């Protein structure tokens, strides 16, 4: 049994399989006689008090504001590593995925605006279809094994990382409420302290984690979304350091390695479980074909592939970038469709846009699931067909 679990956790596709499993479980619970139990679990009151400092939230928000801050911390570590010494460290490497990512965010947003212009509340969700679920998309791509060239996998990885960076900027600018001056000042002091110990060469993880907690709490209370504290903390973690014996090591890479399994197999599944419980019993056909669900669905399935593939095609034709080595146009198109798997990231932005309100009777969340599902199935089918033809 232990060997089976170890093999499962090592597979790239395992994350996607687990996310599908918990999503189905959440849907079953929400649409059965256990729905009251499921909703009670989501709204379980959890409170932490330290003197006059109090943080009281339902379990759902502890996951969305707390655990997702850890996820964004991991994203921040990956972005920093890729920018400094990875696939985003040179103009040549970043050109194609960078241009494709811009298209993959702009076109879905425009499609959503097309369906929802004139409705100020609905327009808050314009960024929902701009996201890509990196774990799910790469998991599906990995099902094809070595039939897909490594260059395409690196392209998707780089694009998804830039996509996440774009999501971080969008959250910071468009989903920030009224600021608390005192909390913002404390957050700034914590960030400055982190920068200082970084420059001083401090190599104690405890020091960074302690200041990181102060940063998270102050950002949470400031009006800026708490997940951004995770990104800010990540950029303060040293990438290259020396221990007491003068040996080189990377605290950033160590923390990235230590967190990866926890984020992949606990935090993201937990997030999917508490956010994907769509009550299908209350969704009518008219609601499903409303402007917001249509904007989300077509933004993910049509907008993503048009934006990513269209901008990639232009960049390659204008000789600003080159087709990934060993790949074909149809394979690039298949990967472009996979970027429409918004899933966890789209659900997260959805919760920020509409504050988990049931204004659209869950049709908005169902549109995220359907758009992601169709993108995954169609993208896999195209890649599977054209990868086989190439290897014959």
Order of alpha helices (4+ residues) and beta strands (2+ residues): alpha-alpha-alpha-beta-beta-alpha-alpha-alpha-alpha-alpha-alpha-alpha-beta-beta-alpha-alpha-alpha-alpha-alpha-alpha-alpha-alpha
